[in-house]
Amino acid sequence: MPTLRIAQDPAADELLGRDPLALLIGMLLDQQFPMERAFGAPRLLADRLGVDRLSAADLAAADPDELVRTFQGPPALHRYPGSMAARTQELCRLLLDRYEGRADGLWDGVPDGGTLLKRLNELPGFGAQKARIFLALLGKQYGVTPPGWREAAGDYGLEGARRSVADITGPESLVEVRAFKQAQKQAAKAAKAPAKAPAK
């Protein structure tokens, strides 16, 4: 079982390490929300549901309004608990339809990194960037290394990178990843800013 230190909380990280669905939901919630809180949310969700492992079948079948209340907390599992509860249900339904309700069905026996990336891109709430980051996380920390996984993950798959959650192995790397993301935001902002006219 992989030892993860993404949520920076032993109980939350322990669940991520042994429950692929918890890891997948953590990645889904990692959007407009602090990274460690997003990946800590599956533990809170499991605790509130009174289970020690999340079930795609149970989440897919849950009453939508009740699930929203579960997401609302307090504390809330996400900045947008309503839309994220709905997206989590959608994700679980897709897992039921295509992978017998198993998150690890996404990667078990997958022939190559390109195929896995294609599957991740089809998940609700997973855009191209999120799919690559999750692929890198699986390869770097979860032992899922089909041929060509690094290439499929692009820059996120690079050895020694500090670009994303895939590279977080403790408090220090969390700080480094956060600094990288801030620098990226600043660069994007600077690129959008109109050029100042030269002084006469």
C-alpha positions as CSV (number, residue, x, y, z in Angstrom):
1,M,0.0,0.0,0.0
2,P,1.5,3.4,-1.0
3,T,2.2,5.9,1.8
4,L,0.9,9.3,0.8
5,R,1.5,12.6,2.5
6,I,-0.8,14.8,0.4
7,A,-3.4,15.9,2.9
8,Q,-0.8,16.4,5.6
9,D,-3.1,14.5,8.0
10,P,-2.2,10.9,8.9
11,A,-5.8,9.6,8.9
12,A,-6.7,11.3,5.6
13,D,-3.5,10.2,3.9
14,E,-3.9,6.6,5.1
15,L,-7.3,6.5,3.4
16,L,-5.9,7.9,0.2
17,G,-3.2,5.2,0.2
18,R,-5.6,2.2,0.6
19,D,-8.7,3.5,-1.2
20,P,-8.4,4.4,-4.9
21,L,-11.8,5.9,-5.0
22,A,-10.8,8.3,-2.1
23,L,-7.8,9.4,-4.1
24,L,-9.9,9.9,-7.3
25,I,-12.4,12.0,-5.4
26,G,-9.6,14.0,-3.8
27,M,-8.3,14.8,-7.2
28,L,-11.8,15.8,-8.4
29,L,-12.2,18.2,-5.5
30,D,-8.7,19.8,-6.1
31,Q,-10.1,22.8,-7.9
32,Q,-10.5,26.3,-6.5
33,F,-9.8,24.9,-3.1
34,P,-6.6,24.4,-1.0
35,M,-5.0,21.2,-2.2
36,E,-4.5,19.5,1.2
37,R,-8.2,20.2,2.2
38,A,-9.4,18.7,-1.1
39,F,-7.4,15.5,-0.5
40,G,-8.5,15.5,3.2
41,A,-12.1,15.7,2.2
42,P,-12.6,11.9,1.3
43,R,-11.7,11.1,4.9
44,L,-14.3,13.5,6.2
45,L,-16.8,12.1,3.8
46,A,-16.1,8.5,4.9
47,D,-16.4,9.6,8.6
48,R,-19.7,11.3,8.0
49,L,-21.1,8.3,6.1
50,G,-19.9,6.0,8.9
51,V,-17.7,3.9,6.6
52,D,-14.0,3.0,6.5
53,R,-13.9,2.9,2.7
54,L,-15.9,4.8,0.1
55,S,-18.2,2.9,-2.2
56,A,-19.0,4.2,-5.7
57,A,-22.3,2.2,-5.7
58,D,-23.4,3.8,-2.4
59,L,-22.4,7.3,-3.5
60,A,-24.1,6.9,-6.9
61,A,-27.3,5.7,-5.2
62,A,-27.3,8.3,-2.4
63,D,-30.2,10.8,-2.2
64,P,-28.7,13.9,-4.0
65,D,-30.0,16.4,-1.4
66,E,-28.7,14.3,1.5
67,L,-25.3,14.1,-0.2
68,V,-25.2,17.8,-0.6
69,R,-25.9,18.2,3.1
70,T,-23.1,15.8,3.8
71,F,-20.7,17.9,1.7
72,Q,-21.9,21.1,3.4
73,G,-20.6,20.0,6.8
74,P,-19.5,22.0,8.6
75,P,-16.7,22.0,7.7
76,A,-17.7,22.0,4.0
77,L,-15.9,19.4,1.9
78,H,-15.4,22.0,-0.8
79,R,-15.9,25.7,-1.5
80,Y,-18.8,24.7,-3.8
81,P,-20.4,21.7,-1.9
82,G,-23.5,21.5,-4.0
83,S,-21.9,21.2,-7.4
84,M,-19.1,19.0,-6.1
85,A,-21.5,16.6,-4.5
86,A,-23.3,16.3,-7.9
87,R,-20.0,15.8,-9.7
88,T,-18.9,13.1,-7.3
89,Q,-22.2,11.3,-7.9
90,E,-21.7,11.6,-11.7
91,L,-18.1,10.3,-11.3
92,C,-19.3,7.3,-9.3
93,R,-22.1,6.5,-11.8
94,L,-19.5,6.4,-14.6
95,L,-17.3,4.1,-12.6
96,L,-20.4,1.8,-12.1
97,D,-21.3,1.9,-15.8
98,R,-17.8,1.2,-17.1
99,Y,-15.5,-0.2,-14.4
100,E,-17.8,-2.3,-12.1
101,G,-17.7,0.6,-9.5
102,R,-13.9,0.2,-9.1
103,A,-11.7,3.3,-9.3
104,D,-8.7,1.1,-9.9
105,G,-10.6,-0.4,-12.8
106,L,-9.5,2.7,-14.6
107,W,-5.9,1.5,-14.6
108,D,-5.9,-2.2,-13.9
109,G,-4.4,-4.0,-16.9
110,V,-4.2,-0.8,-18.9
111,P,-1.9,-1.3,-21.9
112,D,-0.1,2.1,-21.9
113,G,-0.1,5.6,-20.6
114,G,-2.0,7.0,-23.5
115,T,-4.9,4.7,-22.9
116,L,-5.0,5.6,-19.3
117,L,-4.9,9.3,-20.1
118,K,-7.8,8.9,-22.5
119,R,-9.9,7.2,-19.7
120,L,-9.1,9.9,-17.2
121,N,-10.0,12.6,-19.8
122,E,-13.5,11.0,-20.0
123,L,-14.2,11.4,-16.2
124,P,-16.6,14.1,-15.1
125,G,-14.7,17.1,-13.8
126,F,-11.4,16.0,-15.3
127,G,-10.0,18.4,-18.0
128,A,-6.8,17.7,-19.9
129,Q,-4.6,19.2,-17.2
130,K,-6.2,17.4,-14.3
131,A,-6.1,14.1,-16.2
132,R,-2.3,14.5,-16.7
133,I,-1.7,15.5,-13.1
134,F,-3.6,12.5,-11.8
135,L,-1.7,10.2,-14.2
136,A,1.6,11.6,-12.9
137,L,0.3,11.1,-9.3
138,L,-0.5,7.4,-10.1
139,G,2.9,6.9,-11.7
140,K,5.0,8.7,-9.1
141,Q,3.2,7.6,-5.9
142,Y,0.7,4.9,-6.5
143,G,2.8,2.4,-8.4
144,V,0.7,2.6,-11.6
145,T,3.3,2.7,-14.3
146,P,2.1,1.5,-17.7
147,P,4.5,1.9,-20.6
148,G,4.7,5.6,-21.6
149,W,3.1,7.0,-18.5
150,R,5.6,9.8,-18.1
151,E,5.2,10.9,-21.7
152,A,1.4,10.8,-21.4
153,A,1.6,12.9,-18.2
154,G,3.8,15.5,-20.0
155,D,5.7,17.9,-17.8
156,Y,3.9,16.6,-14.7
157,G,5.6,13.2,-15.2
158,L,9.1,14.7,-15.1
159,E,11.4,13.2,-12.5
160,G,12.2,15.7,-9.7
161,A,9.5,18.2,-10.8
162,R,7.7,20.3,-8.2
163,R,4.7,21.2,-10.3
164,S,1.6,19.5,-8.9
165,V,0.0,17.3,-6.2
166,A,1.9,14.4,-7.9
167,D,5.1,15.8,-6.4
168,I,3.9,16.3,-2.8
169,T,5.6,13.9,-0.4
170,G,5.5,16.1,2.7
171,P,5.4,19.6,4.0
172,E,8.5,20.8,2.2
173,S,7.4,19.7,-1.2
174,L,4.0,21.2,-0.6
175,V,5.6,24.6,-0.1
176,E,7.7,24.1,-3.3
177,V,4.6,23.1,-5.3
178,R,2.7,26.0,-4.0
179,A,5.6,28.4,-4.9
180,F,5.6,27.0,-8.4
181,K,1.9,27.5,-8.8
182,Q,2.1,31.1,-7.5
183,A,4.9,31.8,-10.0
184,Q,2.8,30.3,-12.8
185,K,-0.2,32.5,-11.8
186,Q,2.0,35.6,-11.7
187,A,3.5,34.8,-15.1
188,A,0.0,34.3,-16.6
189,K,-1.1,37.6,-15.1
190,A,1.9,39.4,-16.5
191,A,1.3,38.0,-19.9
192,K,-2.3,39.2,-19.9
193,A,-1.4,42.8,-18.6
194,P,-1.4,45.4,-21.4
195,A,2.0,46.6,-22.3
196,K,2.8,50.1,-21.0
197,A,3.4,52.7,-23.6
198,P,7.0,53.9,-23.6
199,A,7.5,57.2,-21.8
200,K,8.0,60.2,-24.1
